[in-house]
Amino acid sequence: MTYEEVMKTANKPKRDQALKQEHERMAAINVWKSVLRCEVPKHAKAITTSSTMKTKANGKLGARVNPRGFVLIDGKHYNSHNI
């Protein structure tokens, strides 16, 4: 399902909460810093994300926010030696 399709289901409030918790978790451990597009310097390239949502076996709704790996540059956005 697409994000739009998922967000039309009865679980929308729970999905929104799961995404918010995941975003807060990533921000708390300094994985990224959220910025407005207007704050990104003209010469910089913003790294976009994709979301993955699923219902776990225990019924809890889970969400993950992932950078789109095809735009990441080794040594600039991550260090492959730490993976």
N, C-alpha and C positions, 0 to 999 in steps of 0.2 A: 504494500500500500504506500501511496505517497503521503507526505506530511499533511497535505490538504485533506486527503481522504481520512487519515487517522483523526485529524482535528474536527471532523464532522461527526464522530462517533459519540456515544453517551459517556465515554471515558475522557473526554476532552479536559475537564478540570484536573483530573488525576495525571494526565499526560503533561499538561502545562506545569504542574507542580514537580513532576519527575525531571523535566527539562530544566526548570529553575534550580532545583537542588543540584543537578549535575553541573550547571554553569557556576553556581556558587562554590561548589567543591573545587572546581578547576581554578577559579579565581583565588580562592583561599590558599592554595599551594603554589601560586604564582606560575601556573602553566601558561597563562596569557594575560594580557591587559586589554580589556575592551575599550575601544575608542570609536568615536563617531566618524563616519566617512569624511566629513568636512575637516577633521583634525589630522587626517593622514596626509603627510607631505606629498606634493605632486610627483616627486621622483620615486616614492616608495610604492611597493605593491602589497596590498592587504592579502592576508591568507584567509580564505573562506573556509567554512566548516560544513560538515554534513551531520545529520542526527540519525541515531539508530534507536528505535524504541521497541520494547518487547514486553510481553507478559511472562513473568517467571513462573516456574512450576508451583511456587507457593502462592501465586495469585498477585504478588506485588508487581507494580509496573516499574520497569527500569528504563533508563535513558542514558545514552552516551553521546557526547559531542566530540567529533573528531575533525582534526584539520585535514584538508584535502591534500593527501600526500604528494600528488603530482606537481605541486607548486613549491614544495619544501626543498631547500638547498642544504646539503650536508656541510656542516661547518658554520653555516649562517643561522639556520632555523633550528638545527639539532646537531648533535655530535654522534655519528654512527658508532663510535667507540664505546659509547655509554648504553648501547642497546643490547 
